[in-house]
């Protein structure tokens, strides 16, 4: 435990030194472009409360959900021999639920980017 505490303190000290040196030695040229907020590559115009289109958030959420599911399937694939038929039936049910949820998202228009999709 002592080694972990020493390691944590050393990393925190190194991080502090690096941040201090970057702030002290770094170039400090202020310009209009550097002071402008960065909005995912889009130059901000208009009011700040204008919302981004929903498909951006939907794709991000769907990606996270299905990426986590891929981790479960990969971990099953690593240990499939020791899990036997019981594990095979469980992962088959899991994949079936994933397919049903994907079909549900598709039918609700969650994968449609164009204006013709259901809202």
ABEGO torsion letter per residue (X at the ends): XAAAAAAAAAAAAAAAAAAAAAAAABBBBBBAAAABBBBGGBBBBEBAABBBBAAAAAAAAAAAAAAAAAAAAAAAAAAAAAAEAAAAAAAAAAAAAAAAAAAAAAAAGAABABAABBX
